[in-house]
């Protein structure tokens, strides 16, 4: 058997969490747990660095627009046109908002996105609030999540063809 590398009881506690007995001509009993000095506190891990996100727009007014489209950077041509009509109708320009495709950042939480973008309003198309770690909310309706106004709607392409959903969304945006 190889030579024991350490005899430090604190180091050995990491590997052996039960009493060990060596049986030979004489019996050696491991010391009671109370006899071993307490381990020093393990330093906490440094906080994780915030993710970097690629987005369209300048985010000047801190309006975060999330889309969820694995095939297109934002949506289909019809979906992009609808998004452009929505932002124009509420008097926004590309300088005011950030458009992020969530499929590029799967698993990102609302808290991570909020930490990076500092949104004053969140518009989400094609994502459910639960995916971001939020409470469920009614679609197309303005709600409050963690003190930030939010609207969760269906995918832009699907929304373009759904008149009833567009009417409810428009009423919420007014």
Number of C-alpha atoms within 10 A of each C-alpha: 3 4 5 6 6 9 8 8 13 14 11 11 14 8 8 10 9 9 11 11 10 10 9 7 6 7 9 11 11 12 11 8 12 7 8 11 9 9 10 7 6 6 6 6 6 6 6 6 6 10 12 10 14 12 16 15 17 15 20 12 17 18 22 25 26 22 24 24 20 12 9 13 18 21 21 15 12 15 19 17 14 19 20 14 13 16 16 12 12 11 9 15 15 16 14 16 24 23 21 22 23 23 16 14 15 11 12 15 16 18 14 15 20 16 12 13 16 17 21 14 20 25 20 26 28 18 18 19 21 12 14 17 13 14 11 12 17 12 18 24 18 20 16 13 17 11 9 14 14 23 24 24 24 20 17 25 20 15 21 17 13 12 10 10 18 18 12 15 20 15 12 13 16 7
